[in-house]
Every structure is written in C-alpha cells, then in structure tokens.
Amino acid sequence: MASITISLPDNRVAKLKKIAHNFGVTPEDLVGMGIEEFLNRPEESFQQAMNYVLLKNKELYERLSK
C-alpha cells in the first residue's frame, strides 16, 4: 500500500480531528473514507445519468430498433 502526505492548515486539522472523534474513527480513517467516496462517485454519477437518458428515451430507442 502506498502512502500520501498532505499539508493542512491547523484549523482544518483541528476540525478533521473533531469530526473523526465524533464518528469514533481516526483522522486517517476519516480521510481514507472521504477519498474512497470521492473515487467511487464519478462512476456512480455516470451510471445514474446513463440510466436517466435510457429511461427518458426508451420509447424512441424501441421505435428505432424496429
């Protein structure tokens, strides 16, 4: 597993620690969860958009396929 080091202003670190404490996780785990969420979101957004377009144009696609 690779590691990444980032620099944050002190006020952001304090906020991160407070939120992590409220969730009962370490700040590192909280950041990891946020990154995981971010990395998975674009794929989910694309899938939702594709489903919307397919459903919206279903009748048109059915007529064109005949």
WOLIN-V344442 format. One record per pair of residues at least 6 apart in sequence whose ideal C-beta (glycine too) atoms are under 8 Angstrom apart, sorted by the first residue. I is the first residue (numbers start at 1). J is the second residue. If there is no record, write none. Layout:
BEGIN
i=<I & I>
j=<J & J>
END
This chain:
BEGIN
i=<8 & 13 & 16 & 16 & 16 & 17 & 19 & 20 & 20 & 20 & 20 & 23 & 25 & 54>
j=<16 & 27 & 27 & 30 & 31 & 27 & 30 & 26 & 27 & 29 & 30 & 30 & 33 & 61>
END
